Amino acid sequence: MPMDEFKAANLAMWDETVDIHYRSDFYGVERFRAGWSSLELVEPDEMGSVEGKTLLHLQCHFGMDTLSWARKGATVTGLDYSPAAIEAARRLSVESGVPGRFLESELYDAPNVLDEKFDIVYTGIGALCWLPDIRGWAKVVSHFLKPGGFLYILEGHPMLWALDDDTPEDPMHVAWPYFETDQPQNPAGWDNDEDYAQTGEKMKNTRTYNWGHGLGEIVTALIEERLRIEFLHEHKTCAWQAFPWMVKGDDDMWHVPNHPERLPLMWSTRAVKDA
Ligand SMILES: C[S@@+](CC[C@H](N)C(=O)[O-])C[C@H]1O[C@@H](n2cnc3c(N)ncnc32)[C@H](O)[C@@H]1O
């Protein structure tokens, strides 16, 4: 199947999810309007102060994380290829009174759509697995950074995306490519009418395609774009229940039961584009 068709299938799914997500408890637009921040706890700590900084959020979905950074003092721009997501992000900005600019663009095409440089490029959970080419992604990140600016990313660990969620008898069964491959991880695609926000609503656009990228491939792609890695953290906790066997801890995060030292669940990095 040609690359455009994978992307079109994914886009149809993302467009359809926006309205569902906007109304879901999982995302919590109501509490966001009331002043709550959707950022994961670790993100503000690892990012540091964003006060007075310009921030570009790649793959911003309907902009709740983007606007959470604005609440912390950044001047924010969010970018996503889903027209429904961008329309909802603009609405959320108006409804919450938090300023933000939102632009529709395919990630790899973004340098043709936006002619600006930023202090910070940010990407949050669940973004990289939709991209087929991690070196192309790193080029886009570097393109948008001012000298002295930095990338901050928190993501699901690529090892998670390689595990099978359909073998309860062997929860650590590695079933899918860990490394980047030309074809999607599952070339036949995933067919799922349940959205991760778990509202019970049935999706119509059910077939999607993901790509794996090894942690070494991601970090090396950033280094090749002359970004200097300040830290690379692998986290023993997960912000969402990626697999049924995960258990919720007192910290409100999801854990590997009994042996948290066996598997990283998320990773994060801050990488500076030196002047
Ligand atoms: C799970 S969301 C991640 C955002 C954020 N962490 C959240 O949960 O709201 C993934 C986003 O990536 C966007 N996306 C996927 N592939 C893309 C591409 N090739 N170019 C631009 N956006 C893309 C989708 O439209 C979706 O809004």
PDBQT file of the ligand as one rigid body, heavy atoms in Angstrom, charges set to zero:
ROOT
HETATM    1  C1  LIG A 301      -2.166  11.026  20.333  1.00  0.00    +0.000 C 
HETATM    2  S1  LIG A 301      -2.120  12.570  19.504  1.00  0.00    +0.000 S 
HETATM    3  C2  LIG A 301      -0.759  13.191  20.417  1.00  0.00    +0.000 C 
HETATM    4  C3  LIG A 301      -1.053  14.497  21.076  1.00  0.00    +0.000 C 
HETATM    5  C4  LIG A 301      -1.117  14.601  22.563  1.00  0.00    +0.000 C 
HETATM    6  N1  LIG A 301      -0.102  13.882  23.262  1.00  0.00    +0.000 N 
HETATM    7  C5  LIG A 301      -2.491  14.268  23.054  1.00  0.00    +0.000 C 
HETATM    8  O1  LIG A 301      -2.702  13.187  23.633  1.00  0.00    +0.000 OA
HETATM    9  O2  LIG A 301      -3.373  15.084  22.895  1.00  0.00    +0.000 OA
HETATM   10  C6  LIG A 301      -1.364  12.296  17.903  1.00  0.00    +0.000 C 
HETATM   11  C7  LIG A 301      -1.616  13.446  16.938  1.00  0.00    +0.000 C 
HETATM   12  O3  LIG A 301      -0.706  13.301  15.850  1.00  0.00    +0.000 OA
HETATM   13  C8  LIG A 301      -1.345  13.815  14.687  1.00  0.00    +0.000 C 
HETATM   14  N2  LIG A 301      -0.634  13.299  13.526  1.00  0.00    +0.000 N 
HETATM   15  C9  LIG A 301      -0.474  12.004  13.169  1.00  0.00    +0.000 A 
HETATM   16  N3  LIG A 301       0.274  11.901  12.058  1.00  0.00    +0.000 NA
HETATM   17  C10 LIG A 301       0.584  13.172  11.681  1.00  0.00    +0.000 A 
HETATM   18  C11 LIG A 301       1.337  13.723  10.613  1.00  0.00    +0.000 A 
HETATM   19  N4  LIG A 301       1.916  12.930   9.700  1.00  0.00    +0.000 N 
HETATM   20  N5  LIG A 301       1.466  15.075  10.531  1.00  0.00    +0.000 NA
HETATM   21  C12 LIG A 301       0.883  15.876  11.476  1.00  0.00    +0.000 A 
HETATM   22  N6  LIG A 301       0.139  15.409  12.516  1.00  0.00    +0.000 NA
HETATM   23  C13 LIG A 301       0.008  14.061  12.633  1.00  0.00    +0.000 A 
HETATM   24  C14 LIG A 301      -2.784  13.344  14.812  1.00  0.00    +0.000 C 
HETATM   25  O4  LIG A 301      -3.685  14.105  14.040  1.00  0.00    +0.000 OA
HETATM   26  C15 LIG A 301      -3.012  13.469  16.340  1.00  0.00    +0.000 C 
HETATM   27  O5  LIG A 301      -3.662  14.677  16.625  1.00  0.00    +0.000 OA
ENDROOT
TORSDOF 0
